Amino acid sequence: MKEVIIVGAGIIGICCALELRKQGCEVMLIDRGSPGGGASSGNAGVISTGGIAPYPGPGMLSTMLRLGFNRDPRVKFHWPHFFELLPNLVRFLRHCNHESYAKGVTALSYLLKDAVELHRELLEESGAETLLNDTGWLRLYRTEEAFAQTARERTNYDRYGVPYQLLGAQEIRELEPDIALAYHRAIWLTRTPSVRNPEKLCLAYFDRYRSLGGRFSSENARQLTRKGNQWHLATAAGVLETSDVLVCMGAHSNHLLSTIGLKIPLSIERGYHLVYPPAEGKSLARSVLDAEQGLCMTPMDTGIRVTSAVNIVAKDTDPHYDQILNLVPQIERIFPMSKRAADKPWMGRRPSTPDSLPVIGPVRAHSGLWLALGHQHLGLTAGPKTGKLVAAQMLGKPVDNEASAFSPDRF
């Protein structure tokens, strides 16, 4: 029986642990925090099957020059970290061409195409089907000009079979009558559900893993060492030994990988959210995105969760809440809200790679070391498929050729 230690119990680590356990492996899942915490709990809750476009692409350089002044609410660049971010920025720019973009779309389409079905299977196994809100995702545009900029995105949807409908102002009003702001156009991604509580989803999958005999330890993984054909993982409680280690620590992965001289080119995208109760008598039926402001609103058990877009830093620093707090007037214009649940926003950290593709698979130079990280905004969506890919590779089963796009050895 293969024995595996998985470091990191976010949605990716949990899904990998569950799949490996289902396939008969002896699994120890380790995290210094609680399972399903961090970015896995505080995201927008969208299972984004339409998130198939990588960020780097043709024309991105001119866009970056405009965004670099931090005048666009969708992106905030932390300039004090410029020189630390520069190597990854250069790598990013190398992917801003037609060839890399096309490869990225193909890879992400493969990773996300069956995300909804795989989540449904796990939700049914876990007895948590009611967490899924299957009403689609509404992407809203204030102007015809903003909508016209989605042409390439819609071409990708058509090519890779992502179902959607185009809506005008009256159709938007019929679908979401309580949205206060008038929008000109919308793309309704009809096969993109949302989750009523991402943390509960993670815990439901974690409980399913534990019910199958999976083990968990609340430990801080400090150091990796290779001795003979075994990995030694040092924690505060002692040293664990295993033939196979899977690192799923998200934005913090390099803290552990650096102890063996390995560094994946990760940047940290910080995301923020606020929670509002809807105003009396008002409701939101589905997750909606104001595309020009980068604001996503998702109805959840606790109220309407409002998430901001991209805040790029090189390392952990104190939170900078101004990105989302500056948008509060916009938030309250879009939808009638009651007083928000807390003045202080929640903050999480997304791991971002230069090509916008996650890192999934074995590290050739380190036998028995596996990675599943760097999912950026797609961790919740791609968790189950990532678990299946990792399990197949670990157990020597065939995987599709498209999986090679995620290899750690591409850097």
N, C-alpha and C positions, 0 to 999 in steps of 0.2 A: 504494500500500500504506500503510495507516494505521500510524503509528509511535506507540508507547505506552511511557512510563516508569512502572513500578509501584514504589512505595516501600513496602517491607515484605514480607519473605519468610516469613511464617508460613503457616499452612494456607490462609488466605483469599487472600493475595497469590499463593501458588503456584498455587492452583486458578484464579484469574483469569488469571494468566500462561499457564497451560497451555491454557485454553479460547481465549484470544485468539490464541495461536500456532497452535492447530489450525484457527482460522478465517482464517489467512493474515496476521495482523498481525505487524509487526516489533516485538518486545518486548524491553525491557531491564528486568530485575528487580534491585532494589537493596536491600541491607540491610547494616547495619554488623556484624551478627552472622552466624552460620551459618544456612542455610535450615532452616526447621522447628524453630527453637529457641523459647525462651520458653514462653508458655502453650500453644503448639501441641504441645510435646513432653511437658509435665508434667501433662496433664489426666487425668481419670478414664477416658478411652478409650472412652466410651459414645457410640454413634451414636443420639442420643436422639430418635427419631421421635415419642415421646410428650411431648416438652418443649414443649407447645403453649400452656401457660398463662403469661401474663405475670405478673410479680411484683405490680404494682399491681392491686388489685381491690377489690370491695366488702368492707368489714369489715377492711381492712388497717390502718386507723388504730389500732384497738384492739390489733391484733397488734404493730404497731410500738412502741406504748407499753410493751408487755411486753418486747419484744426489746431495747429501748433501754437496759435496765439491764445488758445483757451477761451475763445469767444463763442464756441459752439457748445450748447448744453450737453451734447451727446458724448463728448470726449474731453477729459481733463488730463493733461500731461504734466507730471511733476518735474518741473525744470531743474530743481536742485539735484536730481538723480540723472541728469542728462548723460554724463560721461560713463556712468555705470550701465545705462540703458543703450549706449551707442552701439556696442557690438551686436546686440539683438536687433537694433534698428537697421543696421546695415544688412543683416541676414534677411530681415523683413523686406527691405527694398529689392533684394535679389529675387524675390518671389513675385514682384509686381510686374508680371508679364503674362501674356496670353497662355503660354504653355503651362506654367506653374498653376495658373488659375484654373485651367481646364482639368488638370490632374487633381487639384484640390476638390473641385466640384464632384468629380467621379468618386473620389475616395469618401467624401462626406456623405454622398448619396448612398453608397454601399453601407456605411456605418449606421445610417439613420432610417433606412427604408422600412425596416420591420420593427421600429422602436415601439410603436403603439401595441402591436400584437404581443411582443415580448413582455411589455409591462402588464398587459392584461393577464397573461399567463401567471406571472408572479403575484399579481394582486389577487387572483383567484386562489392560488395556492396558499396565500397568506391570510385569506379571509378579509381582505381590505378593499374590495371592489368599489365601495361607495366613495373612496377618496378621489376617483377619477371624475372630472367634469367634462363630459364629451360634447361640448358645444362649439368647438373650434376656437380659432384665434383671429381677432380682427385687427388688422394693421391699418391705421387711419392716417390720411393725408389732408393737410389743410389747403393745399393749392394744387392746381393742375401741374405746375412745374415740378413739385415734389413727387407727385405720382409718376410723371413721365420718367423720372430717374430710376424707376423700378423695372424698366424694360428688360434689362439683362437678367434680372432676378426672375421675372415671369417667364422668360425664355428657358431658364434652367428648370423651373417648375414644369413646364410643358415637356421638356425633353426627358426628365426623370420621373414623370408621373406623380408629381405632388398635386393633389386636388385643391382647387381654389375657385372662388367666384369673385368677380369684380362688381362692386357696388357703387351706386351714386348716392347723393345726399339723402334722398327720400328713403332709399332702401336701408341706409345706415340707421336712420331714425326709426324705421319699422323694426329693425333687429334689436337696437338698444335705445329705446325711447327716453331713458333717463339721462343719457349723455347730454350735458348742457351746451357744450361748444359745438358749433356747426362745422362739420368736416365736408370737404368737397368730394373726395373719393376714398375707397377702401379696398383692400384685398382681404377676403375672408378665407383663411386656410381652414377648410372644413374638417380635415382629418388631423388637426393639431389640438388635442385635449389639454387641459390643465389639471393641476393637482390641488385639492382642497387644503392639504397640509403636507408639505414636502418632508418635514421631520417625521410625521407619523408614517409616511410611506417608507422612509428609511428604516424606522423601527419595526415596521411590519415585516420587511424583508429580513432584518436582523433576527427577529423572533423566529422566523421560519428557519433560518440558518441554525439557531440554537436548538430548535426542536428536532433537527436532524443530527444532533450530536456535535455541532460545531462549537469550538472553544473560543473564549474571549478573555483578554487580559488588559487591564487598564495600566499601561506602562509607557514610559517615555523611552523610545528607541534611541540609543545614544551613538552606537558605533557598530559598523559591519567589519568583519575580518574573515578572510578566507584561510582555512587551515585544512590542508589535504583536500578531500572531496566534500568538505562540510563548510557551511557558513556559520559563523558565530555572531550572534546579535546581542550586544551588551545593553542591558537595561538597568534601572536602579535596583531591581530585585535580583539581578544576577545575569548569567549568560545563557542564552538559548541556542541550541544547535539544530541544524536542519540542512538537508541537501538543496532545498529550493527556497528562495526568498522573493516575494513579490512586493515591490514598493509602490504604494498608492497614496502618497502623502500630499498630493496636490501641490499647491504653491510652496510647501515646505519640504519637498522631496530632496532638494539639493543639500539640505542640512545633513541628511543621512548619507546620501551618495558621495558627498565630498570626503567622507572618512575613508573611502577606497580610491580617491582621486578621480572620481567621475562627476561630471557636471553637465546637466542637460540645459540647453539655452532656454530658460524659463524667465518670463517677466511676470509681475504680479498685477493683475487687474482687480482693483478693489471695487466692490459693488455695495450700494447702500439701499436700504429700504425703510419706508415708513408704513404704518398701519393706521387706517381710518375706518371707523364705523360709517356706513352709508347714512345719509340724512334720512329722517323718518319717511317711510313710504317709498324710498328709492331703492333700486337694485341693479346689479350688473350681472348679466347672464353668463358672460364669458370673459376671458382675458382679452384686453385691448391694449394696443400700442399706439401712442402718439409718435409717429416715426420722426417727425422733425424735432421733437424735444427729447427723444430717447427715453420716454417714460412708459413703463409697462404697468398696467393696473390689473390685478388678478383677484377675483372673489375667492376668499378662503374662509375657513372656519372662524378665524379670529377677526375678520373684517376684510377690507380691501387693502391688499398689499401693493404698495407703489414702489417700484424699483427704478433706480437710475441706471445709466448705461456704463460707460468705460472711464476708469480712473487709473492711469498707468503709473506704477512706481517700480523701483528696482529692488526694494527691500522693505521690510516692515518699518513703518514710522507711525507717529500718532495719526489718528483718523483726521481727515479734512472733510467736515460735513457740509461745507459750503456748496458743493456741487448739487446735492439734492435739496438742501434748505433754500437755495436760491430759486428752486423750481416750485416751491410751495404755492405761490400765487397761481402758477399755471395748473398745478394739480387741482386746486380748488375751483378753477374756472371750468375744467373739463367735466367734473362730476360732482354733484351735490354731496358734501361730506359733513359729518359731525366732527367734533373736536378730536384730533388725532390721539391715538392711544398713548404715545410717549413723545416727549419733546426731542429726545436723543435718538437719532437714527441707528438702526442696526448696520454693522459693516461686516463684509466677508471678503475673502481673497480667492480669486480665480487664477489658476495657472495657465499662462498663455505662451504658446510657441511661435516662432517667427513665421511659420507657414500655416498657422491656424489649424493644424492637424494634431490630434492627440498622439501620445507616445505609448504604443502597446506592443509588447513582445519581449523576446529574450535579448540580452546584451551579449553580443558575440564574444567580447573580450573577457567576460566574467561568467564562467559556466555556472548555471543554476541561479542566475540573477535575472529577474523579470521585472518589467515596468508596466504600469498602467496609470498614466497621469497626463496632465497637459490638455484637458478636455475643454478648457476655456468656458464658454457659455453652455456647453452641451453635456455636462456631466450627468445631470438628471436624465436627460433624454437617452444617452448612449450607455448608461450603466449596464443594463441586461446584455446588450450585444457585446460590450467589452468583456463581461464575464465569460461569455461563450467563446470568444476568440482566445482569451487567455487560457481557459481550460483545455481547449482543443490543442493549442500549441504545447502546453505543458505535458499533455498526455500523448503527444506524438500523433495526433489525428490530423487529417488533411484540413487545410483552411483555404479559402478562396484567394486567388492571386491578388485581389484588391487589398487584402490585409497587409501586404508588404509596404504600402504607403505609410503605415504607422510605425515602421521599424525604428527602434532607438538608434540603430546604426546609420540612419540617414544623415545625421548631423556630423 
